[in-house]
Amino acid sequence: MSEILTLDIAEILKILPHRYPFLLVDRVTEMVPGESVKAYKNLTFNEPFFQGHFPGVPVMPGVLIIEALAQAGVILVVHSFPQFRENPDGQVYLFAGIEKARFRAPVRPGDKLVLECTNLVHKMNIWKMEAKAYVDGKLACEATLTASALSKEKF
């Protein structure tokens, strides 16, 4: 049986280089390295993007939902491959592709955006995974994400 991990914000900050206002993962609630991750982002009206997207009808931009999913995916990658877990600061993770992205429901202030990434496939320094975001158990977004890792020295 695989070990199930959880991560708090302090542990997430050790992995992801993102900081306010671009850190979009608050907590990892369930992770099985090499298999899946489940995390969340709590959204408040104070998020800077809600002020202009859209005034009077605040909605989280779809690209930021995809970014939140990608950040959760990077956490899964780092915990799935020892070479990255041992030196998380030595890598830059970049999108290599976004396929079949679909936005099913708006994400609004007060929502808890649940992020899930599964079916991690790895070849060289490229990963592909299925990503889904939910609000109140309803699918808000889904996509197939591809990412690559580059050494910061080569970046």
C-alpha positions, -999 to +999 in steps of 0.1 A: +000+000+000+013+034-009+019+061+017-007+089+017+009+123+023-006+157+034+012+191+031+005+223+049+014+258+035+049+258+050+057+225+031+041+238-001+063+270+001+094+248+001+083+232-032+067+260-052+085+292-060+052+311-063+043+337-038+014+362-033-006+369-054+003+339-076+005+310-051-027+291-058-025+261-035-033+264+002-030+228+013-025+192+000-051+170+016-041+137+000-011+127-022+001+093-033+035+099-049+036+087-085-002+085-087-023+114-076-026+146-056-057+163-041-053+199-029-073+231-025-073+268-028-097+288-006-109+319-025-119+351-009-132+384-023-098+398-015-081+379-044-067+406-066-081+391-098-117+394-086-115+432-085-113+434-123-127+400-135-155+411-135-166+442-115-200+433-099-198+397-111-165+383-098-153+351-115-119+334-112-102+336-146-100+301-163-063+305-169-058+308-131-078+277-125-054+259-149-024+275-131-037+262-098-040+227-112-005+230-126+009+240-092-008+210-076+007+189-104+042+202-097+038+192-061+030+157-072+060+156-096+084+168-069+072+141-045+072+114-071+108+117-083+136+117-057+159+138-079+135+167-077+125+161-040+161+164-030+166+197-049+133+214-055+150+249-058+172+236-086+143+233-112+120+255-131+087+238-141+071+251-173+039+243-192+046+222-223+009+218-232-027+222-222-051+199-240-089+194-238-094+223-214-130+227-205-146+251-181-178+237-167-188+261-139-178+296-126-155+298-096-165+327-073-154+344-040-161+321-010-155+289-030-131+262-020-115+251-053-105+214-050-076+204-073-070+169-084-042+156-107-040+119-116-025+095-142+010+109-140+030+098-171+067+105-172+092+105-200+126+121-195+118+155-180+083+157-193+051+148-174+015+145-185-014+143-162-052+146-160-063+176-140-098+184-126-110+212-104-142+211-083-164+234-063-189+218-039-184+185-056-192+199-090-167+198-119-156+234-126-126+227-149-108+198-166-077+195-188-048+174-197-016+192-186+019+186-198+049+201-180+086+200-183+115+206-159+146+225-167+176+231-145+177+267-133+213+267-145+201+259-180+171+283-179 
